[in-house]
Amino acid sequence: MGNEGARVVKRSLVIAGHRTSVSLEDAFWRRLRGIAAERGLSLNRLAATIDASRGGANLSSAIRVFVLEAEGRAAVARSGADRSDQ
């Protein structure tokens, strides 16, 4: 990943009818959009789902953890699929 992925970008989301600003590294925004597309959800809908389950964490942190956990699950699934091909 180059430096451009580490650049923090602030974007507005609408969650539960309220506009909120979220600052994330560009790499997290790209992957979050990809996850939303894979699930057939809008970015706002996925963010609302994350928001509803974040507990006391701030939204930016909750999104980063969500993306990392989703990537971990995907890696495990790919690893299992690779082994079944052998």
KAHU-V864511 format. One record per pair of residues at least 12 apart in sequence whose ideal C-beta (glycine too) atoms are under 10 Angstrom apart, sorted by the first residue. I is the first residue (numbers start at 1). GAP is how many residues later the second one is. Records with the same first field share a line. If there is no record, write none. Layout:
# KAHU-V864511
I: GAP ; GAP
This chain:
# KAHU-V864511
1: 24 ; 25 ; 26
2: 25
3: 23
4: 21 ; 22 ; 23
5: 20 ; 21 ; 22 ; 23 ; 24 ; 25 ; 26
6: 19 ; 20 ; 21 ; 22
7: 18 ; 19 ; 20 ; 22
8: 15 ; 16 ; 17 ; 18 ; 20 ; 21 ; 52
9: 13 ; 14 ; 15 ; 16 ; 17 ; 18 ; 19 ; 20 ; 21
10: 12 ; 13 ; 14 ; 50
11: 12 ; 13 ; 18 ; 21 ; 32 ; 36
12: 32
13: 29 ; 30 ; 31 ; 32 ; 33 ; 34 ; 35 ; 38 ; 46 ; 50
14: 28 ; 29 ; 30 ; 31 ; 33 ; 34
15: 29 ; 30 ; 32 ; 33 ; 34 ; 35 ; 36 ; 37 ; 44
16: 28 ; 32 ; 35 ; 36
17: 31
19: 25
20: 27 ; 31 ; 39
21: 38 ; 39
22: 25 ; 29 ; 36 ; 37 ; 38 ; 40 ; 41
23: 36 ; 37
24: 35 ; 36 ; 37 ; 39 ; 40 ; 43
25: 35 ; 39 ; 42
27: 40
28: 32 ; 35 ; 36 ; 38 ; 39 ; 40
29: 14 ; 34 ; 38
30: 37
31: 32 ; 33 ; 35 ; 36 ; 37 ; 39 ; 40
32: 14 ; 15 ; 18 ; 31 ; 32 ; 34 ; 35 ; 38
33: 13
34: 33 ; 36
35: 31 ; 32 ; 35 ; 36 ; 39
36: 13
38: 32 ; 36
39: 31
46: 17 ; 20
47: 12 ; 15 ; 16 ; 19
49: 17
50: 12 ; 13 ; 15 ; 16 ; 17
51: 12
53: 13
54: 12
